[in-house]
Amino acid sequence: MHVFTGEADSPTTALRRAHEVHDAALAAQQAGLEIPAKQPENWGAPGLRPGWQMEWTAATAGPWKRPYSWTTHSDFTL
């Protein structure tokens, strides 16, 4: 699983931006450069694994929920 995060107004836009960020990160990595930091709409690819191929036809997009965030626990009160 690969996770790309950023702001988008639809799943289609999110997949397009993720693909663009991936391509930019891959190009930088192949050129021996540092992977770019956050791009427009706060999109980023913090790292790539050499040799891994993306299966864009199987990619999905949806709201990101931090699985270990204290804000996701309904039984926690302040």
Rosetta blueprint (number, residue, H / E / L):
1 M L
2 H L
3 V L
4 F L
5 T E
6 G L
7 E L
8 A L
9 D L
10 S L
11 P H
12 T H
13 T H
14 A H
15 L H
16 R H
17 R H
18 A H
19 H H
20 E H
21 V H
22 H H
23 D H
24 A H
25 A H
26 L H
27 A H
28 A H
29 Q H
30 Q H
31 A L
32 G L
33 L L
34 E L
35 I L
36 P L
37 A L
38 K L
39 Q E
40 P H
41 E H
42 N H
43 W E
44 G E
45 A L
46 P L
47 G L
48 L L
49 R L
50 P L
51 G L
52 W L
53 Q L
54 M L
55 E L
56 W H
57 T H
58 A H
59 A L
60 T L
61 A L
62 G L
63 P L
64 W L
65 K L
66 R L
67 P L
68 Y L
69 S L
70 W H
71 T H
72 T H
73 H L
74 S L
75 D L
76 F L
77 T L
78 L L
